[in-house]
Amino acid sequence: MLRCCNYCEYRCGVDRQAGQHAPCGLDNETWTFKRHVSFSEELALLPSYMVYLSGCNFRCRFCVQGPTCFAPKAGEQVEAHTFADEFNRMVDRGAKTINLLGGEPSLHLHTILEIAAASPRALPLVLNTNMYMTPEVLALLDGVVALYLADFKFGNDKCAESIAGVSRYLEVVTRNLLIAAAQTDVLIRHLFMPGHFDCCLKPVAEWVSSNLPNVAFNLMTSYVPAWRTVAETGSLGRSATEDEVGRAREFVAQLGLRQAE
């Protein structure tokens, strides 16, 4: 797969094994630009050791990690045995989960598998992901990832294209959510963006209610402008109002979604 990359649904076919760079900027190396223990995730994940992997196939204008996370070789290069030992030490010290994020961690499938293979025990790996990977990636992660922390960002392809620069969004993400939920635990996050109730929050929540009603759902209402949206004058250039947040929470509650704490 590295020799003809099909890690994500761009299916660019680049030979990353030969050191060629995919459109996301990645070759066959994995780098991490930040690692720390977090007590700010969902309660079921805490404490969580956060491992930020460099490189992403999205360009979300509001990305709180941008532009650092887009650099393919920011920080420290990941070596499988070294990081397997580190992850095990963190578990021994009380980390409940190892939270792989970025960037987009599924673009580092080979490294994740190498770390899992190098560990003497199963690691509590959480893939914090935009869910734009291929079914081939999901098949290889079956039994390796303990939980998919799925960021269901957009409720339609138009918003996905204009805000994140990605096509076929709904088709790919909804397909992958169903596959992942059949394999292991899934927790779905949706960051409520101001001005995107009808186009994004509503269809996302309704799809989850109809297709994955038993999956935990976290409505995140703490959106703040970041990276490129800081200078915007539209709805993404501001935080949500109290009325908008109240309406969003009321809608999710009416659907009866199992809300994550």
C-alpha positions as CSV (number, residue, x, y, z in Angstrom):
1,M,0.0,0.0,0.0
2,L,2.9,2.4,0.6
3,R,4.3,1.6,-2.9
4,C,0.9,2.7,-4.4
5,C,-0.7,4.7,-1.7
6,N,-4.4,4.0,-1.0
7,Y,-4.5,5.0,2.6
8,C,-7.2,7.6,2.1
9,E,-9.9,8.1,-0.5
10,Y,-7.7,10.3,-2.6
11,R,-6.1,7.0,-3.6
12,C,-3.2,9.0,-5.1
13,G,-1.1,6.0,-6.0
14,V,2.2,7.7,-5.0
15,D,5.2,5.4,-4.1
16,R,5.8,6.6,-0.6
17,Q,8.1,3.7,0.1
18,A,10.5,5.1,-2.4
19,G,10.4,8.5,-0.6
20,Q,7.9,10.1,-3.0
21,H,5.6,12.6,-1.4
22,A,1.8,12.2,-1.6
23,P,-0.5,15.2,-2.0
24,C,-0.7,15.3,1.8
25,G,3.1,15.8,1.8
26,L,3.9,12.5,3.5
27,D,6.4,9.8,2.4
28,N,7.1,6.6,4.4
29,E,8.3,8.4,7.5
30,T,6.2,9.3,10.5
31,W,6.9,12.3,12.7
32,T,5.2,13.6,15.9
33,F,5.1,17.3,16.7
34,K,3.6,17.1,20.2
35,R,2.9,14.6,23.0
36,H,1.2,15.1,26.4
37,V,-1.2,13.6,28.9
38,S,-4.7,15.1,28.7
39,F,-7.5,15.3,31.2
40,S,-9.8,17.2,28.8
41,E,-11.1,14.5,26.6
42,E,-14.3,12.4,27.1
43,L,-14.4,10.8,30.6
44,A,-14.2,7.3,29.2
45,L,-10.7,8.1,27.7
46,L,-9.1,9.7,30.7
47,P,-6.2,10.0,31.4
48,S,-5.3,10.0,27.7
49,Y,-1.8,10.2,26.3
50,M,-2.1,12.4,23.2
51,V,0.3,11.7,20.3
52,Y,0.1,14.2,17.5
53,L,1.3,12.8,14.1
54,S,2.4,15.2,11.4
55,G,0.6,15.5,8.1
56,C,-3.0,15.7,7.1
57,N,-5.2,15.1,4.0
58,F,-7.7,17.8,5.0
59,R,-7.1,21.6,5.1
60,C,-9.9,22.7,7.5
61,R,-9.8,26.5,7.6
62,F,-10.6,26.4,11.4
63,C,-7.9,23.8,12.3
64,V,-6.6,24.5,15.8
65,Q,-3.4,22.6,15.1
66,G,-2.8,24.4,11.7
67,P,-0.5,25.1,10.1
68,T,1.9,23.0,12.2
69,C,0.0,19.7,11.8
70,F,0.2,20.0,8.0
71,A,4.0,19.8,7.9
72,P,5.0,16.2,7.1
73,K,8.2,16.2,9.2
74,A,7.5,18.5,12.2
75,G,9.0,17.5,15.5
76,E,10.5,14.1,16.2
77,Q,10.7,11.0,13.9
78,V,8.8,8.0,15.2
79,E,10.6,4.7,15.7
80,A,8.3,1.8,16.3
81,H,10.1,0.0,19.2
82,T,11.0,3.2,21.0
83,F,7.4,4.5,20.9
84,A,6.0,1.1,21.8
85,D,8.1,1.2,24.9
86,E,7.0,4.8,25.6
87,F,3.3,3.9,25.2
88,N,3.7,1.0,27.6
89,R,5.4,3.2,30.2
90,M,2.5,5.7,29.9
91,V,0.0,2.9,30.4
92,D,1.9,1.7,33.5
93,R,1.8,5.3,34.8
94,G,-2.0,5.4,34.5
95,A,-2.8,6.4,31.0
96,K,-6.1,4.7,30.1
97,T,-5.8,5.4,26.4
98,I,-3.1,6.2,23.8
99,N,-4.8,8.8,21.6
100,L,-3.4,9.0,18.1
101,L,-4.3,12.3,16.4
102,G,-2.7,14.9,14.3
103,G,-3.0,15.8,11.5
104,E,-4.6,12.6,10.4
105,P,-3.2,9.4,12.0
106,S,-4.6,6.9,9.5
107,L,-2.1,8.2,7.0
108,H,0.5,6.5,9.2
109,L,-1.1,3.1,9.1
110,H,2.3,1.3,8.6
111,T,3.8,3.0,11.7
112,I,0.7,2.2,13.8
113,L,0.9,-1.4,12.9
114,E,4.7,-1.5,13.6
115,I,4.2,0.0,17.0
116,A,1.4,-2.5,17.8
117,A,3.5,-5.4,16.7
118,A,6.5,-4.1,18.7
119,S,4.5,-4.0,21.9
120,P,4.5,-7.0,24.3
121,R,0.9,-6.4,25.0
122,A,-2.2,-5.0,23.4
123,L,-2.1,-1.2,23.6
124,P,-5.3,0.8,24.3
125,L,-5.0,2.7,20.9
126,V,-7.6,5.4,20.1
127,L,-7.6,6.6,16.5
128,N,-8.7,10.2,16.6
129,T,-9.6,10.5,12.9
130,N,-11.5,12.4,10.2
131,M,-12.6,8.9,8.9
132,Y,-11.5,9.6,5.3
133,M,-9.5,6.3,5.1
134,T,-10.1,3.5,2.7
135,P,-11.8,0.2,3.7
136,E,-8.4,-1.5,3.2
137,V,-7.0,0.6,6.1
138,L,-10.0,-0.3,8.3
139,A,-9.5,-4.0,7.6
140,L,-5.8,-3.8,8.7
141,L,-6.7,-1.9,11.9
142,D,-9.3,-4.4,12.9
143,G,-8.1,-5.8,16.3
144,V,-5.4,-3.1,16.6
145,V,-7.5,0.0,17.4
146,A,-9.5,-0.2,20.6
147,L,-11.7,2.8,19.7
148,Y,-12.4,5.1,16.8
149,L,-12.8,8.7,17.9
150,A,-14.5,9.9,14.8
151,D,-14.7,13.5,13.9
152,F,-17.9,13.8,11.8
153,K,-17.3,17.3,10.7
154,F,-19.7,18.1,7.9
155,G,-23.3,17.3,7.0
156,N,-22.9,17.8,3.3
157,D,-20.3,17.7,0.5
158,K,-20.5,21.4,-0.3
159,C,-19.4,22.5,3.2
160,A,-16.7,19.8,3.2
161,E,-15.3,21.0,-0.1
162,S,-15.4,24.7,0.8
163,I,-14.1,24.5,4.4
164,A,-11.8,21.4,4.2
165,G,-11.0,21.0,0.5
166,V,-12.3,17.4,0.4
167,S,-14.7,15.8,-2.0
168,R,-17.1,12.8,-1.6
169,Y,-17.1,13.5,2.1
170,L,-20.5,12.1,3.2
171,E,-20.2,8.9,1.0
172,V,-16.8,8.1,2.4
173,V,-17.3,9.0,6.1
174,T,-20.7,7.4,6.5
175,R,-19.4,4.2,4.9
176,N,-16.4,4.1,7.2
177,L,-18.4,4.8,10.3
178,L,-20.6,1.7,9.6
179,I,-17.5,-0.4,9.0
180,A,-15.7,0.8,12.1
181,A,-18.8,0.3,14.3
182,A,-19.0,-3.3,13.2
183,Q,-15.4,-3.9,14.3
184,T,-15.0,-2.1,17.6
185,D,-16.2,0.8,19.8
186,V,-16.8,4.2,18.1
187,L,-17.3,7.6,19.7
188,I,-18.5,10.3,17.3
189,R,-17.7,14.0,17.8
190,H,-19.3,16.9,16.0
191,L,-17.9,20.4,16.4
192,F,-20.8,22.7,16.1
193,M,-19.8,25.5,13.8
194,P,-21.7,28.8,14.0
195,G,-24.0,29.3,11.1
196,H,-23.9,25.5,10.3
197,F,-27.0,24.2,12.1
198,D,-29.1,23.3,9.1
199,C,-26.4,22.3,6.7
200,C,-24.1,20.3,9.1
201,L,-25.3,19.7,12.7
202,K,-28.8,18.6,11.7
203,P,-27.9,16.1,9.0
204,V,-25.0,14.7,11.0
205,A,-27.1,14.1,14.1
206,E,-30.0,12.7,12.2
207,W,-27.7,10.3,10.3
208,V,-26.2,9.1,13.6
209,S,-29.6,8.7,15.2
210,S,-30.9,6.6,12.2
211,N,-27.8,4.5,11.6
212,L,-25.7,4.3,14.8
213,P,-28.2,5.1,17.6
214,N,-26.2,3.2,20.2
215,V,-22.9,5.0,19.5
216,A,-21.9,7.7,21.9
217,F,-22.2,11.2,20.5
218,N,-20.3,14.3,21.7
219,L,-21.7,17.6,20.6
220,M,-18.8,20.0,20.9
221,T,-19.9,23.6,21.3
222,S,-16.6,25.3,22.1
223,Y,-15.7,26.4,18.5
224,V,-13.4,29.4,18.3
225,P,-11.9,30.9,15.1
226,A,-8.4,29.5,14.5
227,W,-5.8,29.5,11.7
228,R,-7.4,30.9,8.6
229,T,-10.8,31.7,10.1
230,V,-9.3,34.2,12.5
231,A,-9.4,36.8,9.8
232,E,-12.8,35.8,8.3
233,T,-15.8,38.0,8.6
234,G,-18.4,35.3,8.0
235,S,-19.9,32.9,10.5
236,L,-16.7,30.9,11.0
237,G,-15.0,34.1,12.1
238,R,-16.9,34.1,15.4
239,S,-17.9,31.8,18.2
240,A,-21.5,30.5,18.4
241,T,-24.0,32.6,20.3
242,E,-25.7,31.3,23.4
243,D,-29.0,30.9,21.4
244,E,-27.2,28.9,18.7
245,V,-25.6,26.6,21.3
246,G,-28.9,26.1,23.1
247,R,-30.7,25.3,19.9
248,A,-28.0,22.7,18.9
249,R,-28.1,21.0,22.3
250,E,-31.9,20.9,22.3
251,F,-32.0,19.3,18.9
252,V,-29.5,16.6,19.8
253,A,-31.4,15.9,23.0
254,Q,-34.7,15.6,21.1
255,L,-33.1,12.9,18.9
256,G,-32.3,10.9,21.9
257,L,-28.6,10.4,21.0
258,R,-26.5,8.7,23.6
259,Q,-24.4,11.7,24.6
260,A,-20.8,11.1,25.6
261,E,-19.7,12.7,28.9
